[in-house]
Amino acid sequence: MTETLLKIAFILVGLFLIYKLIFSGKRGLSLFEMHFKDGRLISHKGKIPEKFQRECKAIAKSEKLTCVVRAEKSGGVRLHVSANVSDAIIQRIRNQFPFEYYDKKTVDNSRQAG
């Protein structure tokens, strides 16, 4: 009886670990997230570049968008927009996004030429 319970517990722990390894690593570090409903920004998380936020609000207001705009960093920066938004509007949002703001390379000033 005890051996059977230990075997079942061991199998369950193994399945749980396999599940976590497969499904937990898909998303990167979330930089920010903006939620729009009927063209208005209803909530946001993270640090959003001011100009990008202003431009997104203007696009959402003019198009009466209900969507989520999210930026993640996994290697490079990726911008995700809800699937219910047309490709033309997604492209307008991507054109406003400051990828260069996040792609800045750190400069090592310790070895400056003298």
C-alpha positions as CSV (number, residue, x, y, z in Angstrom):
1,M,0.0,0.0,0.0
2,T,2.7,2.5,1.0
3,E,4.8,1.5,-2.0
4,T,1.9,2.2,-4.3
5,L,1.3,5.6,-2.8
6,L,5.0,6.5,-3.1
7,K,5.0,5.4,-6.8
8,I,1.9,7.5,-7.5
9,A,3.4,10.5,-5.7
10,F,6.7,10.2,-7.6
11,I,4.8,10.0,-10.9
12,L,2.7,13.1,-10.1
13,V,5.8,15.1,-9.1
14,G,7.5,14.0,-12.3
15,L,4.5,15.1,-14.4
16,F,4.3,18.4,-12.6
17,L,8.0,19.1,-13.2
18,I,7.7,18.2,-16.9
19,Y,4.6,20.5,-17.2
20,K,6.5,23.4,-15.7
21,L,9.6,22.9,-17.8
22,I,7.5,22.8,-21.0
23,F,5.0,25.6,-20.4
24,S,6.7,28.1,-18.1
25,G,9.5,29.3,-20.3
26,K,7.5,30.6,-23.3
27,R,7.1,34.2,-22.1
28,G,9.8,36.7,-21.6
29,L,10.2,39.4,-19.1
30,S,7.1,41.7,-19.4
31,L,8.2,45.3,-19.9
32,F,4.7,46.9,-20.0
33,E,1.1,46.2,-20.8
34,M,-1.7,48.6,-21.9
35,H,-5.4,47.6,-22.0
36,F,-7.7,49.6,-24.2
37,K,-11.5,49.5,-24.3
38,D,-13.5,51.4,-26.8
39,G,-10.6,53.6,-27.6
40,R,-9.7,54.5,-24.0
41,L,-6.8,53.3,-21.9
42,I,-8.4,51.6,-19.0
43,S,-5.3,50.1,-17.3
44,H,-1.5,49.8,-17.7
45,K,1.4,48.1,-16.1
46,G,5.1,48.8,-16.3
47,K,7.2,51.7,-17.6
48,I,5.8,52.8,-21.0
49,P,7.7,55.4,-23.0
50,E,5.7,58.6,-22.9
51,K,5.7,59.3,-26.7
52,F,4.6,55.7,-27.5
53,Q,1.8,55.9,-24.9
54,R,0.6,59.2,-26.3
55,E,0.6,57.8,-29.9
56,C,-1.1,54.6,-28.9
57,K,-3.8,56.5,-27.2
58,A,-4.4,58.6,-30.3
59,I,-4.5,55.5,-32.5
60,A,-6.9,53.7,-30.1
61,K,-9.1,56.7,-29.8
62,S,-9.4,57.3,-33.6
63,E,-10.0,53.6,-34.3
64,K,-12.1,52.9,-31.1
65,L,-9.9,49.9,-30.3
66,T,-10.5,47.2,-27.7
67,C,-7.2,45.4,-27.3
68,V,-4.1,44.7,-25.3
69,V,-0.6,46.0,-26.3
70,R,2.2,44.3,-24.5
71,A,6.0,44.4,-24.8
72,E,8.2,41.5,-23.7
73,K,12.0,41.1,-23.5
74,S,13.3,37.6,-24.4
75,G,16.6,38.2,-26.1
76,G,15.2,41.2,-28.1
77,V,12.1,43.2,-27.4
78,R,8.9,41.9,-28.9
79,L,5.7,43.9,-29.2
80,H,2.4,41.9,-29.0
81,V,-1.0,43.4,-30.0
82,S,-4.3,41.5,-29.6
83,A,-5.5,39.4,-32.5
84,N,-8.7,41.3,-32.9
85,V,-6.9,44.3,-34.3
86,S,-6.4,44.7,-38.1
87,D,-2.9,44.3,-39.6
88,A,-2.9,47.9,-40.8
89,I,-3.5,49.2,-37.3
90,I,-0.9,46.8,-35.8
91,Q,1.6,48.1,-38.2
92,R,0.8,51.7,-37.3
93,I,1.4,50.8,-33.6
94,R,4.7,49.0,-34.4
95,N,5.9,52.0,-36.4
96,Q,5.4,54.2,-33.3
97,F,7.2,51.7,-30.9
98,P,10.8,52.9,-30.0
99,F,12.7,49.6,-30.4
100,E,16.0,51.6,-30.3
101,Y,15.1,52.7,-26.7
102,Y,15.3,49.1,-25.6
103,D,18.2,48.0,-27.8
104,K,20.7,50.3,-26.3
105,K,24.0,48.6,-25.7
106,T,25.8,49.2,-22.5
107,V,29.0,51.1,-23.0
108,D,32.1,50.0,-20.9
109,N,33.7,53.3,-19.9
110,S,36.4,51.6,-17.7
111,R,38.8,51.1,-20.6
112,Q,38.8,54.5,-22.4
113,A,41.7,55.3,-24.7
114,G,43.8,58.0,-23.2
